Amino acid sequence: MSAQGERYDAGLVSDFEPGTVRRVKAGDRVVAVARIDDDFYAIGDVCSHENVSLSEGELDADECTLECAKHGSLFSLETGDALTLPALKAVPVYKVDRVDDSVWVVVG
């Protein structure tokens, strides 16, 4: 474990097409990892409104948001904040490290 937290392998950069989201296990957490151009973002994969996978939602690369597929709540990929109703609570945000062609989610 580093001073930043525990790192978990999310896959290779080539596993993530730009403009897509993948569901990744990071220890005991499930994380939605999004790629926008060459930037990677990771947030908790469970909508704070209802138990729905955010990685199944729609990514808006221009706004850097992820929309819950069930009720349409928008979440910021940068802060995890719930931006629209019905969600009221933020979801966790995780640091993403890119080392050569590997993508790592940092938890802790």
VEXBA-602008 format. One record per atom (N, C-alpha, C, O, CB): residue number from 1; chain; atom name; x negated, y negated, z. Coordinates in nm, 2 decimals, padded with zeros to 4 digits. Atoms other than C-alpha are relative to their C-alpha. Glycine has a CB too. Layout:
REM residues N
PT NUM A CA X Y Z
...
END
This chain:
REM residues 108
PT 1 A N -00.09 00.12 00.00
PT 1 A CA 00.00 00.00 00.00
PT 1 A C -00.09 -00.12 00.00
PT 1 A O -00.18 -00.13 00.08
PT 1 A CB 00.10 00.00 00.12
PT 2 A N 00.07 00.12 00.01
PT 2 A CA -00.13 -00.34 -00.10
PT 2 A C 00.05 -00.10 00.10
PT 2 A O 00.16 -00.08 00.17
PT 2 A CB 00.00 -00.06 -00.14
PT 3 A N -00.05 00.10 -00.09
PT 3 A CA -00.09 -00.66 00.10
PT 3 A C 00.13 -00.05 -00.05
PT 3 A O 00.21 -00.11 00.03
PT 3 A CB -00.10 -00.12 00.01
PT 4 A N -00.13 00.05 00.05
PT 4 A CA 00.20 -00.74 -00.13
PT 4 A C 00.11 00.10 00.02
PT 4 A O 00.23 00.06 00.02
PT 4 A CB -00.01 -00.03 -00.15
PT 5 A N -00.10 -00.11 -00.02
PT 5 A CA 00.38 -00.41 -00.07
PT 5 A C -00.03 00.12 -00.08
PT 5 A O -00.14 00.13 -00.13
PT 5 A CB 00.14 -00.05 -00.05
PT 6 A N 00.02 -00.12 00.07
PT 6 A CA 00.42 -00.07 -00.22
PT 6 A C 00.03 -00.02 -00.15
PT 6 A O 00.13 -00.07 -00.18
PT 6 A CB 00.09 00.11 00.06
PT 7 A N -00.02 00.01 00.14
PT 7 A CA 00.38 -00.04 -00.60
PT 7 A C 00.06 00.13 -00.05
PT 7 A O 00.01 00.24 -00.02
PT 7 A CB -00.13 -00.04 -00.08
PT 8 A N -00.06 -00.12 00.06
PT 8 A CA 00.60 00.20 -00.80
PT 8 A C -00.01 -00.02 -00.15
PT 8 A O 00.02 -00.12 -00.21
PT 8 A CB 00.15 00.01 00.04
PT 9 A N 00.02 -00.01 00.14
PT 9 A CA 00.54 00.30 -01.16
PT 9 A C 00.14 -00.01 -00.07
PT 9 A O 00.22 00.08 -00.05
PT 9 A CB -00.07 00.12 -00.05
PT 10 A N -00.13 00.02 00.07
PT 10 A CA 00.83 00.17 -01.38
PT 10 A C -00.01 00.05 -00.14
PT 10 A O 00.10 00.06 -00.21
PT 10 A CB 00.04 -00.15 00.00
PT 11 A N 00.01 -00.05 00.14
PT 11 A CA 00.69 00.30 -01.71
PT 11 A C -00.11 -00.09 -00.07
PT 11 A O -00.18 -00.17 -00.02
PT 11 A CB 00.13 00.00 -00.07
PT 12 A N 00.09 00.08 00.09
PT 12 A CA 00.49 00.16 -02.00
PT 12 A C 00.07 -00.12 -00.06
PT 12 A O 00.19 -00.12 -00.07
PT 12 A CB -00.05 00.09 -00.11
PT 13 A N -00.06 00.12 00.07
PT 13 A CA 00.54 -00.18 -02.16
PT 13 A C 00.08 00.04 -00.12
PT 13 A O 00.19 -00.01 -00.14
PT 13 A CB -00.11 -00.10 -00.04
PT 14 A N -00.07 -00.04 00.13
PT 14 A CA 00.64 00.00 -02.48
PT 14 A C 00.13 00.08 00.03
PT 14 A O 00.21 00.10 -00.06
PT 14 A CB -00.09 00.10 -00.08
PT 15 A N -00.12 -00.06 -00.04
PT 15 A CA 00.92 00.18 -02.28
PT 15 A C 00.12 -00.10 00.00
PT 15 A O 00.23 -00.07 00.00
PT 15 A CB -00.01 00.07 00.13
PT 16 A N -00.10 00.11 -00.02
PT 16 A CA 01.10 -00.16 -02.25
PT 16 A C 00.00 -00.08 -00.13
PT 16 A O -00.09 -00.16 -00.16
PT 16 A CB -00.04 -00.09 00.12
PT 17 A N -00.02 00.09 00.11
PT 17 A CA 01.23 -00.32 -02.57
PT 17 A C 00.03 -00.14 00.05
PT 17 A O 00.10 -00.15 00.15
PT 17 A CB 00.11 00.06 -00.10
PT 18 A N -00.04 00.14 -00.05
PT 18 A CA 01.25 -00.70 -02.54
PT 18 A C 00.15 -00.01 -00.01
PT 18 A O 00.21 00.03 -00.11
PT 18 A CB -00.07 -00.10 -00.10
PT 19 A N -00.15 00.02 -00.01
PT 19 A CA 01.60 -00.80 -02.44
PT 19 A C 00.08 00.12 00.05
PT 19 A O 00.20 00.12 00.03
PT 19 A CB 00.05 -00.03 -00.14
PT 20 A N -00.07 -00.11 -00.06
PT 20 A CA 01.68 -00.48 -02.26
PT 20 A C -00.03 00.02 00.15
PT 20 A O -00.12 -00.05 00.21
PT 20 A CB -00.05 00.13 -00.07
PT 21 A N 00.01 -00.03 -00.15
PT 21 A CA 01.73 -00.35 -01.90
PT 21 A C -00.01 00.15 00.02
PT 21 A O 00.06 00.22 -00.05
PT 21 A CB 00.12 -00.07 00.07
PT 22 A N 00.01 -00.15 -00.03
PT 22 A CA 01.63 -00.01 -01.76
PT 22 A C 00.02 00.01 00.15
PT 22 A O -00.03 -00.07 00.23
PT 22 A CB -00.13 00.06 -00.04
PT 23 A N -00.02 -00.04 -00.14
PT 23 A CA 01.73 00.15 -01.43
PT 23 A C -00.13 00.08 00.04
PT 23 A O -00.17 00.17 -00.03
PT 23 A CB 00.13 00.09 00.02
PT 24 A N 00.13 -00.06 -00.05
PT 24 A CA 01.41 00.25 -01.23
PT 24 A C 00.01 00.03 00.14
PT 24 A O 00.07 -00.05 00.22
PT 24 A CB -00.12 -00.09 -00.03
PT 25 A N 00.02 -00.03 -00.15
PT 25 A CA 01.35 00.43 -00.90
PT 25 A C -00.13 -00.06 00.05
PT 25 A O -00.23 -00.05 -00.01
PT 25 A CB 00.01 00.16 00.02
PT 26 A N 00.12 00.05 -00.07
PT 26 A CA 01.11 00.25 -00.67
PT 26 A C 00.01 00.04 00.14
PT 26 A O 00.07 -00.03 00.23
PT 26 A CB 00.00 -00.16 -00.01
PT 27 A N -00.01 -00.05 -00.13
PT 27 A CA 01.08 00.46 -00.37
PT 27 A C 00.14 00.04 00.03
PT 27 A O 00.20 00.12 -00.05
PT 27 A CB -00.05 -00.09 00.11
PT 28 A N -00.14 -00.03 -00.03
PT 28 A CA 01.42 00.48 -00.20
PT 28 A C 00.10 -00.10 -00.06
PT 28 A O 00.22 -00.10 -00.03
PT 28 A CB 00.02 00.01 00.14
PT 29 A N -00.08 00.11 00.06
PT 29 A CA 01.55 00.18 -00.40
PT 29 A C 00.02 00.03 -00.15
PT 29 A O -00.06 00.10 -00.22
PT 29 A CB -00.07 -00.14 00.01
PT 30 A N -00.03 -00.01 00.15
PT 30 A CA 01.71 00.17 -00.75
PT 30 A C 00.00 -00.15 -00.04
PT 30 A O 00.06 -00.24 00.01
PT 30 A CB 00.14 00.07 -00.03
PT 31 A N 00.03 00.14 00.04
PT 31 A CA 01.60 -00.14 -00.94
PT 31 A C 00.03 -00.01 -00.15
PT 31 A O 00.01 00.08 -00.23
PT 31 A CB -00.15 -00.03 00.02
PT 32 A N -00.02 00.04 00.14
PT 32 A CA 01.71 -00.30 -01.27
PT 32 A C -00.12 -00.08 -00.05
PT 32 A O -00.14 -00.19 00.00
PT 32 A CB 00.14 -00.08 -00.02
PT 33 A N 00.12 00.06 00.06
PT 33 A CA 01.40 -00.39 -01.47
PT 33 A C 00.03 -00.05 -00.14
PT 33 A O 00.07 00.02 -00.23
PT 33 A CB -00.13 00.09 00.00
PT 34 A N -00.04 00.06 00.12
PT 34 A CA 01.46 -00.64 -01.75
PT 34 A C -00.13 -00.05 -00.07
PT 34 A O -00.22 -00.10 00.00
PT 34 A CB 00.10 -00.11 00.02
PT 35 A N 00.11 00.06 00.08
PT 35 A CA 01.22 -00.75 -02.03
PT 35 A C 00.06 -00.10 -00.09
PT 35 A O 00.15 -00.08 -00.17
PT 35 A CB -00.08 00.11 -00.08
PT 36 A N -00.03 00.11 00.09
PT 36 A CA 01.26 -01.09 -02.19
PT 36 A C -00.13 -00.04 -00.06
PT 36 A O -00.22 -00.10 00.01
PT 36 A CB 00.07 -00.11 00.08
PT 37 A N 00.13 00.02 00.07
PT 37 A CA 00.99 -01.14 -02.45
PT 37 A C -00.11 00.08 00.06
PT 37 A O -00.10 00.20 00.07
PT 37 A CB -00.03 -00.15 00.00
PT 38 A N 00.11 -00.08 -00.06
PT 38 A CA 00.67 -01.05 -02.27
PT 38 A C 00.01 -00.01 00.16
PT 38 A O -00.08 00.03 00.23
PT 38 A CB -00.13 -00.05 -00.04
PT 39 A N -00.02 00.02 -00.14
PT 39 A CA 00.81 -01.13 -01.92
PT 39 A C 00.09 00.11 00.06
PT 39 A O 00.18 00.16 -00.01
PT 39 A CB 00.06 -00.14 00.04
PT 40 A N -00.08 -00.11 -00.06
PT 40 A CA 00.95 -00.86 -01.68
PT 40 A C 00.06 -00.06 00.13
PT 40 A O -00.01 -00.13 00.20
PT 40 A CB -00.09 00.12 00.03
PT 41 A N -00.07 00.04 -00.12
PT 41 A CA 01.20 -00.91 -01.40
PT 41 A C 00.06 00.12 00.07
PT 41 A O 00.10 00.22 00.00
PT 41 A CB 00.11 -00.11 -00.03
PT 42 A N -00.06 -00.12 -00.07
PT 42 A CA 01.33 -00.67 -01.13
PT 42 A C 00.09 -00.05 00.11
PT 42 A O 00.05 -00.13 00.19
PT 42 A CB -00.11 00.09 00.06
PT 43 A N -00.10 00.03 -00.10
PT 43 A CA 01.64 -00.70 -00.92
PT 43 A C 00.06 00.13 00.05
PT 43 A O 00.06 00.23 -00.02
PT 43 A CB 00.10 -00.11 -00.05
PT 44 A N -00.08 -00.12 -00.04
PT 44 A CA 01.84 -00.46 -00.71
PT 44 A C 00.10 00.04 -00.10
PT 44 A O 00.17 -00.05 -00.15
PT 44 A CB 00.06 -00.03 00.14
PT 45 A N -00.09 -00.05 00.11
PT 45 A CA 02.05 -00.24 -00.94
PT 45 A C 00.14 00.00 00.04
PT 45 A O 00.23 00.03 -00.05
PT 45 A CB -00.05 00.13 -00.05
PT 46 A N -00.14 -00.01 -00.05
PT 46 A CA 02.37 -00.25 -00.73
PT 46 A C 00.06 -00.14 00.02
PT 46 A O 00.01 -00.22 00.09
PT 46 A CB 00.01 00.08 00.13
PT 47 A N -00.07 00.13 -00.01
PT 47 A CA 02.61 -00.54 -00.77
PT 47 A C 00.04 -00.02 00.14
PT 47 A O 00.09 00.08 00.21
PT 47 A CB 00.13 00.00 -00.09
PT 48 A N -00.03 00.03 -00.14
PT 48 A CA 02.67 -00.71 -00.44
PT 48 A C 00.15 -00.01 00.02
PT 48 A O 00.20 -00.01 00.14
PT 48 A CB -00.07 -00.13 00.04
PT 49 A N -00.15 00.01 -00.01
PT 49 A CA 03.05 -00.73 -00.51
PT 49 A C 00.05 00.14 00.01
PT 49 A O 00.14 00.17 00.09
PT 49 A CB 00.06 -00.07 -00.12
PT 50 A N -00.05 -00.14 00.00
PT 50 A CA 03.10 -00.36 -00.58
PT 50 A C -00.11 00.09 -00.04
PT 50 A O -00.21 00.05 -00.10
PT 50 A CB 00.13 00.01 -00.09
PT 51 A N 00.10 -00.10 00.02
PT 51 A CA 02.90 -00.04 -00.61
PT 51 A C -00.01 00.03 -00.15
PT 51 A O 00.03 00.14 -00.19
PT 51 A CB 00.02 00.12 00.08
PT 52 A N 00.01 -00.02 00.15
PT 52 A CA 02.82 -00.08 -00.99
PT 52 A C -00.14 -00.03 -00.03
PT 52 A O -00.21 -00.12 00.02
PT 52 A CB 00.10 -00.10 -00.07
PT 53 A N 00.13 00.02 00.04
PT 53 A CA 02.49 -00.05 -01.16
PT 53 A C -00.02 -00.12 -00.09
PT 53 A O 00.05 -00.13 -00.19
PT 53 A CB -00.05 00.13 -00.08
PT 54 A N 00.02 00.12 00.08
PT 54 A CA 02.37 -00.38 -01.29
PT 54 A C -00.08 00.03 -00.13
PT 54 A O -00.07 -00.05 -00.23
PT 54 A CB -00.08 -00.11 00.08
PT 55 A N 00.08 -00.03 00.12
PT 55 A CA 02.13 -00.22 -01.54
PT 55 A C 00.09 00.04 -00.12
PT 55 A O 00.05 00.05 -00.23
PT 55 A CB -00.09 00.12 00.03
PT 56 A N -00.10 -00.03 00.10
PT 56 A CA 02.45 -00.12 -01.73
PT 56 A C 00.07 -00.12 -00.06
PT 56 A O 00.15 -00.12 -00.15
PT 56 A CB 00.10 00.10 00.05
PT 57 A N -00.06 00.13 00.04
PT 57 A CA 02.54 -00.49 -01.77
PT 57 A C -00.07 -00.06 -00.12
PT 57 A O -00.16 00.00 -00.18
PT 57 A CB 00.00 -00.09 00.12
PT 58 A N 00.05 00.07 00.11
PT 58 A CA 02.46 -00.74 -02.03
PT 58 A C -00.11 -00.11 00.04
PT 58 A O -00.09 -00.19 00.13
PT 58 A CB 00.11 -00.07 -00.08
PT 59 A N 00.11 00.09 -00.02
PT 59 A CA 02.13 -00.93 -02.03
PT 59 A C 00.01 -00.13 -00.09
PT 59 A O 00.04 -00.11 -00.21
PT 59 A CB -00.14 00.07 -00.03
PT 60 A N 00.00 00.13 00.07
PT 60 A CA 02.13 -01.30 -02.13
PT 60 A C -00.15 -00.05 00.01
PT 60 A O -00.18 -00.11 00.11
PT 60 A CB 00.10 -00.10 00.05
PT 61 A N 00.14 00.04 00.00
PT 61 A CA 01.77 -01.37 -02.23
PT 61 A C -00.02 -00.15 00.01
PT 61 A O -00.11 -00.20 00.08
PT 61 A CB -00.07 00.05 -00.12
PT 62 A N 00.01 00.15 00.00
PT 62 A CA 01.83 -01.75 -02.28
PT 62 A C 00.02 -00.05 00.14
PT 62 A O -00.04 -00.15 00.18
PT 62 A CB 00.10 -00.06 -00.09
PT 63 A N -00.03 00.05 -00.13
PT 63 A CA 01.98 -01.79 -01.93
PT 63 A C -00.07 00.07 00.11
PT 63 A O -00.07 00.03 00.23
PT 63 A CB 00.15 00.01 00.02
PT 64 A N 00.08 -00.08 -00.10
PT 64 A CA 01.76 -01.53 -01.76
PT 64 A C 00.10 00.06 00.11
PT 64 A O 00.07 00.05 00.23
PT 64 A CB -00.11 -00.08 00.07
PT 65 A N -00.10 -00.05 -00.09
PT 65 A CA 02.07 -01.36 -01.61
PT 65 A C 00.04 00.14 -00.05
PT 65 A O 00.02 00.18 -00.16
PT 65 A CB 00.13 -00.09 00.00
PT 66 A N -00.06 -00.14 00.03
PT 66 A CA 02.23 -01.01 -01.59
PT 66 A C 00.14 00.00 00.05
PT 66 A O 00.17 -00.04 00.16
PT 66 A CB -00.09 00.11 00.08
PT 67 A N -00.14 00.00 -00.03
PT 67 A CA 02.60 -00.97 -01.60
PT 67 A C 00.05 00.14 00.04
PT 67 A O 00.02 00.24 -00.03
PT 67 A CB 00.08 -00.05 -00.12
PT 68 A N -00.06 -00.13 -00.05
PT 68 A CA 02.78 -00.69 -01.40
PT 68 A C 00.10 00.04 -00.11
PT 68 A O 00.19 -00.04 -00.15
PT 68 A CB 00.06 -00.02 00.14
PT 69 A N -00.09 -00.05 00.10
PT 69 A CA 02.96 -00.47 -01.65
PT 69 A C 00.15 00.01 00.05
PT 69 A O 00.24 00.01 -00.03
PT 69 A CB -00.05 00.13 -00.05
PT 70 A N -00.13 -00.02 -00.05
PT 70 A CA 03.26 -00.42 -01.42
PT 70 A C 00.09 -00.12 00.01
PT 70 A O 00.20 -00.13 -00.04
PT 70 A CB 00.00 00.07 00.13
PT 71 A N -00.08 00.12 -00.03
PT 71 A CA 03.38 -00.77 -01.31
PT 71 A C -00.06 -00.12 -00.06
PT 71 A O -00.01 -00.23 -00.04
PT 71 A CB 00.02 -00.01 00.14
PT 72 A N 00.05 00.12 00.07
PT 72 A CA 03.15 -01.01 -01.50
PT 72 A C -00.08 -00.09 00.09
PT 72 A O -00.12 -00.20 00.04
PT 72 A CB 00.10 -00.07 -00.05
PT 73 A N 00.08 00.08 -00.08
PT 73 A CA 02.95 -01.15 -01.21
PT 73 A C -00.14 -00.02 -00.06
PT 73 A O -00.19 00.08 -00.11
PT 73 A CB -00.01 00.05 00.15
PT 74 A N 00.13 00.02 00.05
PT 74 A CA 02.63 -01.31 -01.32
PT 74 A C -00.10 -00.01 00.11
PT 74 A O -00.08 -00.07 00.22
PT 74 A CB -00.01 -00.13 -00.09
PT 75 A N 00.11 00.01 -00.10
PT 75 A CA 02.30 -01.27 -01.13
PT 75 A C -00.12 -00.06 -00.07
PT 75 A O -00.16 -00.02 -00.18
PT 75 A CB -00.03 00.14 00.06
PT 76 A N 00.13 00.05 00.04
PT 76 A CA 01.98 -01.47 -01.17
PT 76 A C -00.11 00.11 00.01
PT 76 A O -00.12 00.17 00.11
PT 76 A CB -00.04 -00.13 00.08
PT 77 A N 00.11 -00.09 -00.01
PT 77 A CA 01.69 -01.25 -01.26
PT 77 A C -00.12 -00.05 00.07
PT 77 A O -00.21 00.02 00.12
PT 77 A CB -00.05 00.04 -00.15
PT 78 A N 00.11 00.07 -00.07
PT 78 A CA 01.45 -01.50 -01.10
PT 78 A C 00.02 -00.01 00.15
PT 78 A O -00.07 00.01 00.22
PT 78 A CB -00.02 -00.14 -00.06
PT 79 A N -00.02 00.01 -00.14
PT 79 A CA 01.62 -01.54 -00.77
PT 79 A C 00.09 00.11 00.06
PT 79 A O 00.09 00.12 00.19
PT 79 A CB 00.07 -00.14 00.03
PT 80 A N -00.10 -00.10 -00.05
PT 80 A CA 01.88 -01.26 -00.74
PT 80 A C 00.13 -00.06 00.04
PT 80 A O 00.23 00.01 00.07
PT 80 A CB -00.06 00.07 00.11
PT 81 A N -00.12 00.06 -00.05
PT 81 A CA 02.15 -01.52 -00.66
PT 81 A C 00.12 00.04 -00.09
PT 81 A O 00.11 00.06 -00.21
PT 81 A CB -00.02 -00.15 -00.01
PT 82 A N -00.13 -00.02 00.08
PT 82 A CA 02.51 -01.45 -00.76
PT 82 A C 00.04 -00.13 -00.05
PT 82 A O 00.06 -00.23 00.03
PT 82 A CB 00.11 00.07 00.10
PT 83 A N -00.02 00.13 00.06
PT 83 A CA 02.59 -01.73 -01.00
PT 83 A C 00.15 -00.02 -00.03
PT 83 A O 00.20 -00.13 -00.04
PT 83 A CB -00.07 -00.01 -00.13
PT 84 A N -00.14 00.01 00.03
PT 84 A CA 02.96 -01.65 -01.06
PT 84 A C 00.08 00.10 00.08
PT 84 A O 00.02 00.20 00.13
PT 84 A CB 00.03 00.03 -00.15
PT 85 A N -00.09 -00.09 -00.07
PT 85 A CA 03.25 -01.49 -00.88
PT 85 A C 00.03 00.13 -00.09
PT 85 A O 00.02 00.12 -00.21
PT 85 A CB 00.13 -00.07 00.04
PT 86 A N -00.04 -00.01 -00.14
PT 86 A CA 03.36 -01.24 -00.77
PT 86 A C -00.12 00.03 00.09
PT 86 A O -00.09 00.03 00.22
PT 86 A CB 00.10 00.11 00.01
PT 87 A N 00.11 -00.02 -00.09
PT 87 A CA 03.01 -01.17 -00.63
PT 87 A C -00.03 -00.12 00.07
PT 87 A O -00.03 -00.23 00.02
PT 87 A CB -00.12 00.05 -00.08
PT 88 A N 00.03 00.11 -00.09
PT 88 A CA 02.92 -01.39 -00.34
PT 88 A C -00.14 00.01 00.05
PT 88 A O -00.21 -00.10 00.09
PT 88 A CB 00.10 -00.01 00.11
PT 89 A N 00.13 -00.02 -00.06
PT 89 A CA 02.59 -01.24 -00.22
PT 89 A C -00.10 00.03 -00.11
PT 89 A O -00.08 00.09 -00.21
PT 89 A CB 00.00 00.11 00.10
PT 90 A N 00.11 -00.02 00.08
PT 90 A CA 02.25 -01.23 -00.38
PT 90 A C -00.04 00.15 00.00
PT 90 A O 00.00 00.22 00.10
PT 90 A CB -00.12 -00.09 00.03
PT 91 A N 00.06 -00.14 00.00
PT 91 A CA 02.08 -00.90 -00.48
PT 91 A C -00.15 -00.02 00.02
PT 91 A O -00.20 -00.13 -00.01
PT 91 A CB 00.03 00.08 -00.13
PT 92 A N 00.15 00.01 -00.02
PT 92 A CA 01.71 -00.83 -00.39
PT 92 A C -00.07 -00.03 -00.13
PT 92 A O -00.03 00.02 -00.24
PT 92 A CB -00.05 00.12 00.07
PT 93 A N 00.09 00.02 00.11
PT 93 A CA 01.44 -00.95 -00.62
PT 93 A C -00.13 00.06 00.03
PT 93 A O -00.18 00.05 00.15
PT 93 A CB -00.01 -00.16 -00.03
PT 94 A N 00.12 -00.07 -00.02
PT 94 A CA 01.12 -00.76 -00.67
PT 94 A C -00.11 -00.06 -00.09
PT 94 A O -00.08 -00.10 -00.21
PT 94 A CB 00.01 00.15 -00.01
PT 95 A N 00.11 00.04 00.08
PT 95 A CA 00.78 -00.86 -00.80
PT 95 A C -00.03 00.11 -00.10
PT 95 A O -00.02 00.23 -00.07
PT 95 A CB -00.13 -00.04 00.09
PT 96 A N 00.04 -00.09 00.10
PT 96 A CA 00.67 -00.70 -01.12
PT 96 A C -00.14 -00.03 -00.04
PT 96 A O -00.18 -00.14 -00.08
PT 96 A CB 00.09 00.00 -00.13
PT 97 A N 00.14 00.01 00.04
PT 97 A CA 00.30 -00.63 -01.20
PT 97 A C -00.01 00.07 -00.13
PT 97 A O 00.04 00.18 -00.15
PT 97 A CB -00.09 00.05 00.11
PT 98 A N 00.03 -00.07 00.13
PT 98 A CA 00.19 -00.56 -01.55
PT 98 A C -00.15 00.01 00.00
PT 98 A O -00.23 -00.08 00.00
PT 98 A CB 00.05 -00.09 -00.12
PT 99 A N 00.14 -00.03 00.00
PT 99 A CA -00.15 -00.39 -01.56
PT 99 A C -00.02 00.08 -00.13
PT 99 A O 00.02 00.19 -00.14
PT 99 A CB -00.04 00.08 00.13
PT 100 A N 00.02 -00.06 00.13
PT 100 A CA -00.27 -00.31 -01.91
PT 100 A C 00.14 00.03 -00.07
PT 100 A O 00.22 -00.06 -00.09
PT 100 A CB -00.09 00.12 00.00
PT 101 A N -00.12 -00.03 00.07
PT 101 A CA 00.02 -00.12 -02.07
PT 101 A C 00.10 00.06 00.11
PT 101 A O 00.20 00.12 00.07
PT 101 A CB -00.02 00.10 -00.11
PT 102 A N -00.09 -00.06 -00.11
PT 102 A CA 00.18 -00.02 -01.73
PT 102 A C 00.08 -00.11 00.07
PT 102 A O 00.03 -00.22 00.09
PT 102 A CB -00.08 00.08 00.10
PT 103 A N -00.09 00.09 -00.08
PT 103 A CA 00.47 -00.19 -01.55
PT 103 A C 00.03 00.06 00.13
PT 103 A O 00.06 00.18 00.15
PT 103 A CB 00.14 -00.02 -00.08
PT 104 A N -00.01 -00.04 -00.14
PT 104 A CA 00.49 -00.17 -01.17
PT 104 A C 00.10 -00.09 00.07
PT 104 A O 00.09 -00.21 00.05
PT 104 A CB -00.14 00.00 00.07
PT 105 A N -00.10 00.08 -00.09
PT 105 A CA 00.77 -00.28 -00.93
PT 105 A C -00.07 00.00 00.14
PT 105 A O -00.10 00.11 00.19
PT 105 A CB 00.14 00.07 -00.01
PT 106 A N 00.06 00.02 -00.13
PT 106 A CA 00.64 -00.41 -00.60
PT 106 A C 00.11 -00.02 00.10
PT 106 A O 00.19 -00.11 00.09
PT 106 A CB -00.11 -00.12 00.01
PT 107 A N -00.11 00.00 -00.10
PT 107 A CA 00.86 -00.34 -00.30
PT 107 A C -00.07 -00.02 00.14
PT 107 A O -00.17 00.04 00.17
PT 107 A CB 00.08 00.13 00.00
PT 108 A N 00.06 00.02 -00.13
PT 108 A CA 00.79 -00.48 00.05
PT 108 A C -00.04 -00.13 00.03
PT 108 A O -00.09 -00.16 00.14
PT 108 A CB -00.11 00.10 00.03
END
